[in-house]
Amino acid sequence: MSHHKHHDKLEKIKEAIINSKDLSEEQKSNALAHIEEWYKEDKAYGVLIEGLIEKFAELEPIFSELGLI
């Protein structure tokens, strides 16, 4: 998958996290910080999704709704 497609998916994930009513502001901030860190480190997309779910179980329904898992 191209870098551009990853970027588009990451933007959708970030938007879904920001708009989530199930996450606290602290959880949103932490999740977004992890996304930015992994993006800068150019981690594999699958590793990013798995890592976020491990740290923030509340994100699993969001990723499922987005069709990412």
PQR file of N, CA, C, O and H, with PARSE charges and radii, in Angstrom:
ATOM      1  N   MET A   1       0.847  -1.180   0.000 -0.4000 1.5000
ATOM      2  CA  MET A   1       0.000   0.000   0.000 -0.0000 2.0000
ATOM      3  C   MET A   1       0.886   1.234   0.000  0.5500 1.7000
ATOM      4  O   MET A   1       1.903   1.282   0.692 -0.5500 1.4000
ATOM      5  N   SER A   2       0.500   2.210  -0.766 -0.4000 1.5000
ATOM      6  CA  SER A   2       1.334   3.394  -0.894 -0.0000 2.0000
ATOM      7  C   SER A   2       1.259   4.262   0.354  0.5500 1.7000
ATOM      8  O   SER A   2       0.322   4.180   1.148 -0.5500 1.4000
ATOM      9  H   SER A   2      -0.327   2.171  -1.328  0.4000 1.0000
ATOM     10  N   HIS A   3       2.271   5.084   0.492 -0.4000 1.5000
ATOM     11  CA  HIS A   3       2.340   6.020   1.616 -0.0000 2.0000
ATOM     12  C   HIS A   3       1.109   6.923   1.627  0.5500 1.7000
ATOM     13  O   HIS A   3       0.587   7.245   2.695 -0.5500 1.4000
ATOM     14  H   HIS A   3       3.032   5.151  -0.153  0.4000 1.0000
ATOM     15  N   HIS A   4       0.644   7.333   0.453 -0.4000 1.5000
ATOM     16  CA  HIS A   4      -0.513   8.228   0.352 -0.0000 2.0000
ATOM     17  C   HIS A   4      -1.762   7.559   0.911  0.5500 1.7000
ATOM     18  O   HIS A   4      -2.528   8.191   1.639 -0.5500 1.4000
ATOM     19  H   HIS A   4       1.068   7.072  -0.414  0.4000 1.0000
ATOM     20  N   LYS A   5      -1.979   6.279   0.576 -0.4000 1.5000
ATOM     21  CA  LYS A   5      -3.155   5.573   1.080 -0.0000 2.0000
ATOM     22  C   LYS A   5      -3.083   5.431   2.596  0.5500 1.7000
ATOM     23  O   LYS A   5      -4.100   5.552   3.279 -0.5500 1.4000
ATOM     24  H   LYS A   5      -1.357   5.765  -0.016  0.4000 1.0000
ATOM     25  N   HIS A   6      -1.885   5.174   3.127 -0.4000 1.5000
ATOM     26  CA  HIS A   6      -1.732   5.106   4.580 -0.0000 2.0000
ATOM     27  C   HIS A   6      -2.089   6.438   5.205  0.5500 1.7000
ATOM     28  O   HIS A   6      -2.783   6.488   6.221 -0.5500 1.4000
ATOM     29  H   HIS A   6      -1.059   5.076   2.573  0.4000 1.0000
ATOM     30  N   HIS A   7      -1.618   7.515   4.604 -0.4000 1.5000
ATOM     31  CA  HIS A   7      -1.890   8.847   5.141 -0.0000 2.0000
ATOM     32  C   HIS A   7      -3.388   9.104   5.162  0.5500 1.7000
ATOM     33  O   HIS A   7      -3.902   9.620   6.154 -0.5500 1.4000
ATOM     34  H   HIS A   7      -1.054   7.474   3.779  0.4000 1.0000
ATOM     35  N   ASP A   8      -4.100   8.762   4.102 -0.4000 1.5000
ATOM     36  CA  ASP A   8      -5.548   8.962   4.049 -0.0000 2.0000
ATOM     37  C   ASP A   8      -6.249   8.158   5.140  0.5500 1.7000
ATOM     38  O   ASP A   8      -7.151   8.667   5.805 -0.5500 1.4000
ATOM     39  H   ASP A   8      -3.683   8.343   3.296  0.4000 1.0000
ATOM     40  N   LYS A   9      -5.838   6.907   5.323 -0.4000 1.5000
ATOM     41  CA  LYS A   9      -6.449   6.078   6.370 -0.0000 2.0000
ATOM     42  C   LYS A   9      -6.144   6.637   7.748  0.5500 1.7000
ATOM     43  O   LYS A   9      -7.014   6.656   8.619 -0.5500 1.4000
ATOM     44  H   LYS A   9      -5.105   6.494   4.783  0.4000 1.0000
ATOM     45  N   LEU A  10      -4.920   7.091   7.950 -0.4000 1.5000
ATOM     46  CA  LEU A  10      -4.568   7.657   9.248 -0.0000 2.0000
ATOM     47  C   LEU A  10      -5.378   8.905   9.538  0.5500 1.7000
ATOM     48  O   LEU A  10      -5.776   9.134  10.680 -0.5500 1.4000
ATOM     49  H   LEU A  10      -4.214   7.076   7.242  0.4000 1.0000
ATOM     50  N   GLU A  11      -5.625   9.706   8.532 -0.4000 1.5000
ATOM     51  CA  GLU A  11      -6.450  10.900   8.726 -0.0000 2.0000
ATOM     52  C   GLU A  11      -7.877  10.510   9.110  0.5500 1.7000
ATOM     53  O   GLU A  11      -8.486  11.161   9.958 -0.5500 1.4000
ATOM     54  H   GLU A  11      -5.302   9.520   7.604  0.4000 1.0000
ATOM     55  N   LYS A  12      -8.415   9.457   8.495 -0.4000 1.5000
ATOM     56  CA  LYS A  12      -9.751   8.975   8.855 -0.0000 2.0000
ATOM     57  C   LYS A  12      -9.768   8.470  10.289  0.5500 1.7000
ATOM     58  O   LYS A  12     -10.717   8.725  11.030 -0.5500 1.4000
ATOM     59  H   LYS A  12      -7.920   8.928   7.806  0.4000 1.0000
ATOM     60  N   ILE A  13      -8.718   7.753  10.682 -0.4000 1.5000
ATOM     61  CA  ILE A  13      -8.625   7.255  12.050 -0.0000 2.0000
ATOM     62  C   ILE A  13      -8.576   8.427  13.027  0.5500 1.7000
ATOM     63  O   ILE A  13      -9.299   8.438  14.023 -0.5500 1.4000
ATOM     64  H   ILE A  13      -7.947   7.545  10.080  0.4000 1.0000
ATOM     65  N   LYS A  14      -7.727   9.411  12.742 -0.4000 1.5000
ATOM     66  CA  LYS A  14      -7.599  10.559  13.622 -0.0000 2.0000
ATOM     67  C   LYS A  14      -8.926  11.296  13.746  0.5500 1.7000
ATOM     68  O   LYS A  14      -9.299  11.716  14.842 -0.5500 1.4000
ATOM     69  H   LYS A  14      -7.140   9.401  11.932  0.4000 1.0000
ATOM     70  N   GLU A  15      -9.635  11.458  12.649 -0.4000 1.5000
ATOM     71  CA  GLU A  15     -10.930  12.134  12.670 -0.0000 2.0000
ATOM     72  C   GLU A  15     -11.936  11.349  13.518  0.5500 1.7000
ATOM     73  O   GLU A  15     -12.689  11.933  14.298 -0.5500 1.4000
ATOM     74  H   GLU A  15      -9.333  11.117  11.759  0.4000 1.0000
ATOM     75  N   ALA A  16     -11.941  10.027  13.358 -0.4000 1.5000
ATOM     76  CA  ALA A  16     -12.858   9.192  14.130 -0.0000 2.0000
ATOM     77  C   ALA A  16     -12.545   9.262  15.623  0.5500 1.7000
ATOM     78  O   ALA A  16     -13.458   9.289  16.448 -0.5500 1.4000
ATOM     79  H   ALA A  16     -11.330   9.553  12.725  0.4000 1.0000
ATOM     80  N   ILE A  17     -11.271   9.291  15.968 -0.4000 1.5000
ATOM     81  CA  ILE A  17     -10.885   9.399  17.370 -0.0000 2.0000
ATOM     82  C   ILE A  17     -11.331  10.743  17.933  0.5500 1.7000
ATOM     83  O   ILE A  17     -11.917  10.799  19.014 -0.5500 1.4000
ATOM     84  H   ILE A  17     -10.530   9.269  15.298  0.4000 1.0000
ATOM     85  N   ILE A  18     -11.065  11.800  17.225 -0.4000 1.5000
ATOM     86  CA  ILE A  18     -11.451  13.141  17.678 -0.0000 2.0000
ATOM     87  C   ILE A  18     -12.956  13.242  17.885  0.5500 1.7000
ATOM     88  O   ILE A  18     -13.409  13.878  18.837 -0.5500 1.4000
ATOM     89  H   ILE A  18     -10.589  11.754  16.347  0.4000 1.0000
ATOM     90  N   ASN A  19     -13.729  12.626  17.009 -0.4000 1.5000
ATOM     91  CA  ASN A  19     -15.187  12.715  17.070 -0.0000 2.0000
ATOM     92  C   ASN A  19     -15.831  11.669  17.984  0.5500 1.7000
ATOM     93  O   ASN A  19     -17.045  11.691  18.184 -0.5500 1.4000
ATOM     94  H   ASN A  19     -13.361  12.110  16.236  0.4000 1.0000
ATOM     95  N   SER A  20     -15.030  10.756  18.538 -0.4000 1.5000
ATOM     96  CA  SER A  20     -15.572   9.685  19.377 -0.0000 2.0000
ATOM     97  C   SER A  20     -16.173  10.239  20.654  0.5500 1.7000
ATOM     98  O   SER A  20     -15.594  11.103  21.312 -0.5500 1.4000
ATOM     99  H   SER A  20     -14.044  10.739  18.375  0.4000 1.0000
ATOM    100  N   LYS A  21     -17.345   9.724  20.988 -0.4000 1.5000
ATOM    101  CA  LYS A  21     -17.988  10.092  22.246 -0.0000 2.0000
ATOM    102  C   LYS A  21     -17.630   9.089  23.341  0.5500 1.7000
ATOM    103  O   LYS A  21     -17.955   9.305  24.509 -0.5500 1.4000
ATOM    104  H   LYS A  21     -17.815   9.022  20.453  0.4000 1.0000
ATOM    105  N   ASP A  22     -16.959   7.987  22.968 -0.4000 1.5000
ATOM    106  CA  ASP A  22     -16.606   6.929  23.913 -0.0000 2.0000
ATOM    107  C   ASP A  22     -15.236   7.123  24.553  0.5500 1.7000
ATOM    108  O   ASP A  22     -14.889   6.413  25.497 -0.5500 1.4000
ATOM    109  H   ASP A  22     -16.696   7.812  22.020  0.4000 1.0000
ATOM    110  N   LEU A  23     -14.464   8.068  24.055 -0.4000 1.5000
ATOM    111  CA  LEU A  23     -13.117   8.297  24.572 -0.0000 2.0000
ATOM    112  C   LEU A  23     -13.063   9.609  25.344  0.5500 1.7000
ATOM    113  O   LEU A  23     -13.694  10.595  24.962 -0.5500 1.4000
ATOM    114  H   LEU A  23     -14.746   8.645  23.288  0.4000 1.0000
ATOM    115  N   SER A  24     -12.306   9.609  26.428 -0.4000 1.5000
ATOM    116  CA  SER A  24     -12.083  10.852  27.163 -0.0000 2.0000
ATOM    117  C   SER A  24     -11.130  11.734  26.354  0.5500 1.7000
ATOM    118  O   SER A  24     -10.487  11.270  25.412 -0.5500 1.4000
ATOM    119  H   SER A  24     -11.793   8.809  26.738  0.4000 1.0000
ATOM    120  N   GLU A  25     -11.049  12.987  26.727 -0.4000 1.5000
ATOM    121  CA  GLU A  25     -10.124  13.891  26.036 -0.0000 2.0000
ATOM    122  C   GLU A  25      -8.684  13.414  26.210  0.5500 1.7000
ATOM    123  O   GLU A  25      -7.873  13.541  25.293 -0.5500 1.4000
ATOM    124  H   GLU A  25     -11.571  13.364  27.492  0.4000 1.0000
ATOM    125  N   GLU A  26      -8.365  12.868  27.377 -0.4000 1.5000
ATOM    126  CA  GLU A  26      -7.015  12.352  27.619 -0.0000 2.0000
ATOM    127  C   GLU A  26      -6.730  11.153  26.718  0.5500 1.7000
ATOM    128  O   GLU A  26      -5.641  11.053  26.151 -0.5500 1.4000
ATOM    129  H   GLU A  26      -9.024  12.764  28.122  0.4000 1.0000
ATOM    130  N   GLN A  27      -7.699  10.238  26.580 -0.4000 1.5000
ATOM    131  CA  GLN A  27      -7.514   9.077  25.712 -0.0000 2.0000
ATOM    132  C   GLN A  27      -7.341   9.524  24.261  0.5500 1.7000
ATOM    133  O   GLN A  27      -6.501   8.986  23.539 -0.5500 1.4000
ATOM    134  H   GLN A  27      -8.583  10.319  27.040  0.4000 1.0000
ATOM    135  N   LYS A  28      -8.127  10.495  23.842 -0.4000 1.5000
ATOM    136  CA  LYS A  28      -8.004  11.014  22.473 -0.0000 2.0000
ATOM    137  C   LYS A  28      -6.613  11.591  22.252  0.5500 1.7000
ATOM    138  O   LYS A  28      -5.960  11.298  21.250 -0.5500 1.4000
ATOM    139  H   LYS A  28      -8.809  10.932  24.428  0.4000 1.0000
ATOM    140  N   SER A  29      -6.173  12.406  23.188 -0.4000 1.5000
ATOM    141  CA  SER A  29      -4.867  13.048  23.070 -0.0000 2.0000
ATOM    142  C   SER A  29      -3.749  12.007  23.018  0.5500 1.7000
ATOM    143  O   SER A  29      -2.839  12.107  22.194 -0.5500 1.4000
ATOM    144  H   SER A  29      -6.704  12.644  24.001  0.4000 1.0000
ATOM    145  N   ASN A  30      -3.820  11.015  23.895 -0.4000 1.5000
ATOM    146  CA  ASN A  30      -2.791   9.972  23.918 -0.0000 2.0000
ATOM    147  C   ASN A  30      -2.794   9.153  22.636  0.5500 1.7000
ATOM    148  O   ASN A  30      -1.733   8.861  22.084 -0.5500 1.4000
ATOM    149  H   ASN A  30      -4.559  10.934  24.564  0.4000 1.0000
ATOM    150  N   ALA A  31      -3.976   8.781  22.158 -0.4000 1.5000
ATOM    151  CA  ALA A  31      -4.063   7.995  20.930 -0.0000 2.0000
ATOM    152  C   ALA A  31      -3.512   8.777  19.745  0.5500 1.7000
ATOM    153  O   ALA A  31      -2.776   8.230  18.924 -0.5500 1.4000
ATOM    154  H   ALA A  31      -4.838   9.019  22.607  0.4000 1.0000
ATOM    155  N   LEU A  32      -3.866  10.055  19.656 -0.4000 1.5000
ATOM    156  CA  LEU A  32      -3.375  10.885  18.548 -0.0000 2.0000
ATOM    157  C   LEU A  32      -1.860  11.054  18.617  0.5500 1.7000
ATOM    158  O   LEU A  32      -1.188  11.071  17.586 -0.5500 1.4000
ATOM    159  H   LEU A  32      -4.463  10.500  20.324  0.4000 1.0000
ATOM    160  N   ALA A  33      -1.323  11.177  19.825 -0.4000 1.5000
ATOM    161  CA  ALA A  33       0.133  11.291  19.985 -0.0000 2.0000
ATOM    162  C   ALA A  33       0.821  10.013  19.509  0.5500 1.7000
ATOM    163  O   ALA A  33       1.865  10.076  18.859 -0.5500 1.4000
ATOM    164  H   ALA A  33      -1.869  11.163  20.663  0.4000 1.0000
ATOM    165  N   HIS A  34       0.242   8.853  19.829 -0.4000 1.5000
ATOM    166  CA  HIS A  34       0.820   7.587  19.374 -0.0000 2.0000
ATOM    167  C   HIS A  34       0.776   7.484  17.857  0.5500 1.7000
ATOM    168  O   HIS A  34       1.732   7.017  17.238 -0.5500 1.4000
ATOM    169  H   HIS A  34      -0.606   8.801  20.357  0.4000 1.0000
ATOM    170  N   ILE A  35      -0.310   7.908  17.263 -0.4000 1.5000
ATOM    171  CA  ILE A  35      -0.417   7.865  15.801 -0.0000 2.0000
ATOM    172  C   ILE A  35       0.682   8.715  15.172  0.5500 1.7000
ATOM    173  O   ILE A  35       1.362   8.269  14.249 -0.5500 1.4000
ATOM    174  H   ILE A  35      -1.087   8.287  17.766  0.4000 1.0000
ATOM    175  N   GLU A  36       0.854   9.922  15.663 -0.4000 1.5000
ATOM    176  CA  GLU A  36       1.882  10.809  15.116 -0.0000 2.0000
ATOM    177  C   GLU A  36       3.278  10.217  15.290  0.5500 1.7000
ATOM    178  O   GLU A  36       4.104  10.292  14.380 -0.5500 1.4000
ATOM    179  H   GLU A  36       0.301  10.285  16.413  0.4000 1.0000
ATOM    180  N   GLU A  37       3.542   9.631  16.452 -0.4000 1.5000
ATOM    181  CA  GLU A  37       4.850   9.031  16.714 -0.0000 2.0000
ATOM    182  C   GLU A  37       5.111   7.881  15.752  0.5500 1.7000
ATOM    183  O   GLU A  37       6.182   7.805  15.150 -0.5500 1.4000
ATOM    184  H   GLU A  37       2.871   9.569  17.191  0.4000 1.0000
ATOM    185  N   TRP A  38       4.142   6.990  15.605 -0.4000 1.5000
ATOM    186  CA  TRP A  38       4.319   5.849  14.716 -0.0000 2.0000
ATOM    187  C   TRP A  38       4.407   6.287  13.264  0.5500 1.7000
ATOM    188  O   TRP A  38       5.155   5.699  12.483 -0.5500 1.4000
ATOM    189  H   TRP A  38       3.272   7.052  16.094  0.4000 1.0000
ATOM    190  N   TYR A  39       3.660   7.301  12.898 -0.4000 1.5000
ATOM    191  CA  TYR A  39       3.705   7.801  11.522 -0.0000 2.0000
ATOM    192  C   TYR A  39       5.102   8.342  11.213  0.5500 1.7000
ATOM    193  O   TYR A  39       5.660   8.065  10.152 -0.5500 1.4000
ATOM    194  H   TYR A  39       3.052   7.779  13.532  0.4000 1.0000
ATOM    195  N   LYS A  40       5.656   9.107  12.138 -0.4000 1.5000
ATOM    196  CA  LYS A  40       7.003   9.659  11.947 -0.0000 2.0000
ATOM    197  C   LYS A  40       8.046   8.560  11.861  0.5500 1.7000
ATOM    198  O   LYS A  40       9.021   8.679  11.119 -0.5500 1.4000
ATOM    199  H   LYS A  40       5.202   9.331  13.001  0.4000 1.0000
ATOM    200  N   GLU A  41       7.843   7.488  12.620 -0.4000 1.5000
ATOM    201  CA  GLU A  41       8.782   6.368  12.601 -0.0000 2.0000
ATOM    202  C   GLU A  41       8.512   5.436  11.429  0.5500 1.7000
ATOM    203  O   GLU A  41       9.233   4.458  11.235 -0.5500 1.4000
ATOM    204  H   GLU A  41       7.051   7.391  13.223  0.4000 1.0000
ATOM    205  N   ASP A  42       7.483   5.731  10.650 -0.4000 1.5000
ATOM    206  CA  ASP A  42       7.110   4.959   9.461 -0.0000 2.0000
ATOM    207  C   ASP A  42       6.882   3.490   9.798  0.5500 1.7000
ATOM    208  O   ASP A  42       7.347   2.594   9.094 -0.5500 1.4000
ATOM    209  H   ASP A  42       6.897   6.526  10.808  0.4000 1.0000
ATOM    210  N   LYS A  43       6.162   3.265  10.881 -0.4000 1.5000
ATOM    211  CA  LYS A  43       5.826   1.893  11.282 -0.0000 2.0000
ATOM    212  C   LYS A  43       4.848   1.302  10.273  0.5500 1.7000
ATOM    213  O   LYS A  43       4.111   2.026   9.604 -0.5500 1.4000
ATOM    214  H   LYS A  43       5.784   3.993  11.453  0.4000 1.0000
ATOM    215  N   ALA A  44       4.854   0.000  10.177 -0.4000 1.5000
ATOM    216  CA  ALA A  44       3.916  -0.690   9.299 -0.0000 2.0000
ATOM    217  C   ALA A  44       2.499  -0.392   9.768  0.5500 1.7000
ATOM    218  O   ALA A  44       2.233  -0.312  10.967 -0.5500 1.4000
ATOM    219  H   ALA A  44       5.453  -0.589  10.721  0.4000 1.0000
ATOM    220  N   TYR A  45       1.609  -0.233   8.823 -0.4000 1.5000
ATOM    221  CA  TYR A  45       0.231   0.137   9.118 -0.0000 2.0000
ATOM    222  C   TYR A  45      -0.432  -0.866  10.062  0.5500 1.7000
ATOM    223  O   TYR A  45      -1.100  -0.463  11.013 -0.5500 1.4000
ATOM    224  H   TYR A  45       1.825  -0.298   7.849  0.4000 1.0000
ATOM    225  N   GLY A  46      -0.258  -2.160   9.815 -0.4000 1.5000
ATOM    226  CA  GLY A  46      -0.846  -3.187  10.667 -0.0000 2.0000
ATOM    227  C   GLY A  46      -0.330  -3.113  12.092  0.5500 1.7000
ATOM    228  O   GLY A  46      -1.084  -3.324  13.042 -0.5500 1.4000
ATOM    229  H   GLY A  46       0.285  -2.487   9.042  0.4000 1.0000
ATOM    230  N   VAL A  47       0.946  -2.815  12.243 -0.4000 1.5000
ATOM    231  CA  VAL A  47       1.557  -2.681  13.562 -0.0000 2.0000
ATOM    232  C   VAL A  47       0.924  -1.495  14.296  0.5500 1.7000
ATOM    233  O   VAL A  47       0.678  -1.567  15.500 -0.5500 1.4000
ATOM    234  H   VAL A  47       1.559  -2.644  11.472  0.4000 1.0000
ATOM    235  N   LEU A  48       0.670  -0.434  13.588 -0.4000 1.5000
ATOM    236  CA  LEU A  48       0.043   0.750  14.181 -0.0000 2.0000
ATOM    237  C   LEU A  48      -1.336   0.398  14.729  0.5500 1.7000
ATOM    238  O   LEU A  48      -1.640   0.703  15.882 -0.5500 1.4000
ATOM    239  H   LEU A  48       0.870  -0.375  12.610  0.4000 1.0000
ATOM    240  N   ILE A  49      -2.171  -0.240  13.911 -0.4000 1.5000
ATOM    241  CA  ILE A  49      -3.526  -0.583  14.324 -0.0000 2.0000
ATOM    242  C   ILE A  49      -3.487  -1.527  15.537  0.5500 1.7000
ATOM    243  O   ILE A  49      -4.194  -1.308  16.520 -0.5500 1.4000
ATOM    244  H   ILE A  49      -1.924  -0.487  12.974  0.4000 1.0000
ATOM    245  N   GLU A  50      -2.671  -2.561  15.462 -0.4000 1.5000
ATOM    246  CA  GLU A  50      -2.563  -3.515  16.572 -0.0000 2.0000
ATOM    247  C   GLU A  50      -2.080  -2.826  17.847  0.5500 1.7000
ATOM    248  O   GLU A  50      -2.603  -3.079  18.933 -0.5500 1.4000
ATOM    249  H   GLU A  50      -2.097  -2.739  14.663  0.4000 1.0000
ATOM    250  N   GLY A  51      -1.092  -1.966  17.712 -0.4000 1.5000
ATOM    251  CA  GLY A  51      -0.554  -1.254  18.871 -0.0000 2.0000
ATOM    252  C   GLY A  51      -1.571  -0.340  19.512  0.5500 1.7000
ATOM    253  O   GLY A  51      -1.650  -0.253  20.738 -0.5500 1.4000
ATOM    254  H   GLY A  51      -0.667  -1.761  16.830  0.4000 1.0000
ATOM    255  N   LEU A  52      -2.352   0.344  18.692 -0.4000 1.5000
ATOM    256  CA  LEU A  52      -3.372   1.236  19.234 -0.0000 2.0000
ATOM    257  C   LEU A  52      -4.448   0.447  19.971  0.5500 1.7000
ATOM    258  O   LEU A  52      -4.911   0.872  21.030 -0.5500 1.4000
ATOM    259  H   LEU A  52      -2.287   0.273  17.696  0.4000 1.0000
ATOM    260  N   ILE A  53      -4.847  -0.690  19.427 -0.4000 1.5000
ATOM    261  CA  ILE A  53      -5.866  -1.505  20.085 -0.0000 2.0000
ATOM    262  C   ILE A  53      -5.331  -2.054  21.410  0.5500 1.7000
ATOM    263  O   ILE A  53      -6.067  -2.133  22.394 -0.5500 1.4000
ATOM    264  H   ILE A  53      -4.471  -1.035  18.567  0.4000 1.0000
ATOM    265  N   GLU A  54      -4.052  -2.432  21.435 -0.4000 1.5000
ATOM    266  CA  GLU A  54      -3.457  -2.920  22.680 -0.0000 2.0000
ATOM    267  C   GLU A  54      -3.458  -1.834  23.754  0.5500 1.7000
ATOM    268  O   GLU A  54      -3.754  -2.114  24.916 -0.5500 1.4000
ATOM    269  H   GLU A  54      -3.454  -2.367  20.637  0.4000 1.0000
ATOM    270  N   LYS A  55      -3.135  -0.617  23.382 -0.4000 1.5000
ATOM    271  CA  LYS A  55      -3.064   0.477  24.346 -0.0000 2.0000
ATOM    272  C   LYS A  55      -4.435   1.065  24.671  0.5500 1.7000
ATOM    273  O   LYS A  55      -4.678   1.504  25.795 -0.5500 1.4000
ATOM    274  H   LYS A  55      -2.894  -0.390  22.438  0.4000 1.0000
ATOM    275  N   PHE A  56      -5.317   1.071  23.696 -0.4000 1.5000
ATOM    276  CA  PHE A  56      -6.630   1.696  23.848 -0.0000 2.0000
ATOM    277  C   PHE A  56      -7.699   0.765  23.295  0.5500 1.7000
ATOM    278  O   PHE A  56      -8.103   0.889  22.139 -0.5500 1.4000
ATOM    279  H   PHE A  56      -5.120   0.714  22.783  0.4000 1.0000
ATOM    280  N   ALA A  57      -8.154  -0.169  24.125 -0.4000 1.5000
ATOM    281  CA  ALA A  57      -9.154  -1.150  23.688 -0.0000 2.0000
ATOM    282  C   ALA A  57     -10.409  -0.463  23.158  0.5500 1.7000
ATOM    283  O   ALA A  57     -11.118  -1.025  22.322 -0.5500 1.4000
ATOM    284  H   ALA A  57      -7.825  -0.270  25.064  0.4000 1.0000
ATOM    285  N   GLU A  58     -10.686   0.739  23.633 -0.4000 1.5000
ATOM    286  CA  GLU A  58     -11.868   1.479  23.213 -0.0000 2.0000
ATOM    287  C   GLU A  58     -11.844   1.832  21.726  0.5500 1.7000
ATOM    288  O   GLU A  58     -12.879   2.160  21.147 -0.5500 1.4000
ATOM    289  H   GLU A  58     -10.110   1.196  24.312  0.4000 1.0000
ATOM    290  N   LEU A  59     -10.660   1.763  21.110 -0.4000 1.5000
ATOM    291  CA  LEU A  59     -10.553   2.114  19.695 -0.0000 2.0000
ATOM    292  C   LEU A  59     -11.007   0.984  18.776  0.5500 1.7000
ATOM    293  O   LEU A  59     -11.314   1.227  17.609 -0.5500 1.4000
ATOM    294  H   LEU A  59      -9.819   1.496  21.581  0.4000 1.0000
ATOM    295  N   GLU A  60     -11.055  -0.245  19.283 -0.4000 1.5000
ATOM    296  CA  GLU A  60     -11.408  -1.372  18.428 -0.0000 2.0000
ATOM    297  C   GLU A  60     -12.753  -1.171  17.716  0.5500 1.7000
ATOM    298  O   GLU A  60     -12.834  -1.419  16.513 -0.5500 1.4000
ATOM    299  H   GLU A  60     -10.805  -0.442  20.231  0.4000 1.0000
ATOM    300  N   PRO A  61     -13.820  -0.728  18.416 -0.5600 1.5000
ATOM    301  CA  PRO A  61     -15.082  -0.510  17.699  0.2800 2.0000
ATOM    302  C   PRO A  61     -14.980   0.581  16.628  0.5500 1.7000
ATOM    303  O   PRO A  61     -15.641   0.502  15.592 -0.5500 1.4000
ATOM    304  N   ILE A  62     -14.163   1.583  16.878 -0.4000 1.5000
ATOM    305  CA  ILE A  62     -13.979   2.656  15.890 -0.0000 2.0000
ATOM    306  C   ILE A  62     -13.315   2.089  14.645  0.5500 1.7000
ATOM    307  O   ILE A  62     -13.756   2.359  13.528 -0.5500 1.4000
ATOM    308  H   ILE A  62     -13.627   1.647  17.719  0.4000 1.0000
ATOM    309  N   PHE A  63     -12.256   1.305  14.828 -0.4000 1.5000
ATOM    310  CA  PHE A  63     -11.548   0.717  13.687 -0.0000 2.0000
ATOM    311  C   PHE A  63     -12.458  -0.249  12.937  0.5500 1.7000
ATOM    312  O   PHE A  63     -12.425  -0.319  11.709 -0.5500 1.4000
ATOM    313  H   PHE A  63     -11.897   1.086  15.735  0.4000 1.0000
ATOM    314  N   SER A  64     -13.265  -0.988  13.683 -0.4000 1.5000
ATOM    315  CA  SER A  64     -14.207  -1.924  13.056 -0.0000 2.0000
ATOM    316  C   SER A  64     -15.221  -1.163  12.209  0.5500 1.7000
ATOM    317  O   SER A  64     -15.521  -1.547  11.079 -0.5500 1.4000
ATOM    318  H   SER A  64     -13.292  -0.931  14.681  0.4000 1.0000
ATOM    319  N   GLU A  65     -15.744  -0.075  12.777 -0.4000 1.5000
ATOM    320  CA  GLU A  65     -16.720   0.743  12.036 -0.0000 2.0000
ATOM    321  C   GLU A  65     -16.114   1.330  10.770  0.5500 1.7000
ATOM    322  O   GLU A  65     -16.807   1.499   9.767 -0.5500 1.4000
ATOM    323  H   GLU A  65     -15.500   0.237  13.696  0.4000 1.0000
ATOM    324  N   LEU A  66     -14.829   1.641  10.812 -0.4000 1.5000
ATOM    325  CA  LEU A  66     -14.139   2.183   9.632 -0.0000 2.0000
ATOM    326  C   LEU A  66     -13.732   1.092   8.643  0.5500 1.7000
ATOM    327  O   LEU A  66     -13.215   1.386   7.565 -0.5500 1.4000
ATOM    328  H   LEU A  66     -14.265   1.504  11.627  0.4000 1.0000
ATOM    329  N   GLY A  67     -13.968  -0.175   9.017 -0.4000 1.5000
ATOM    330  CA  GLY A  67     -13.619  -1.292   8.147 -0.0000 2.0000
ATOM    331  C   GLY A  67     -12.136  -1.604   8.116  0.5500 1.7000
ATOM    332  O   GLY A  67     -11.637  -2.159   7.137 -0.5500 1.4000
ATOM    333  H   GLY A  67     -14.388  -0.414   9.892  0.4000 1.0000
ATOM    334  N   LEU A  68     -11.431  -1.255   9.174 -0.4000 1.5000
ATOM    335  CA  LEU A  68      -9.982  -1.432   9.224 -0.0000 2.0000
ATOM    336  C   LEU A  68      -9.577  -2.744   9.869  0.5500 1.7000
ATOM    337  O   LEU A  68      -8.440  -3.188   9.705 -0.5500 1.4000
ATOM    338  H   LEU A  68     -11.837  -0.805   9.970  0.4000 1.0000
ATOM    339  N   ILE A  69     -10.490  -3.370  10.600 -0.4000 1.5000
ATOM    340  CA  ILE A  69     -10.212  -4.667  11.228 -0.0000 2.0000
ATOM    341  C   ILE A  69     -11.396  -5.578  11.018  0.5500 1.7000
ATOM    342  O   ILE A  69     -11.380  -6.725  11.464 -0.5500 1.4000
ATOM    343  H   ILE A  69     -11.413  -3.009  10.733  0.4000 1.0000
TER
END
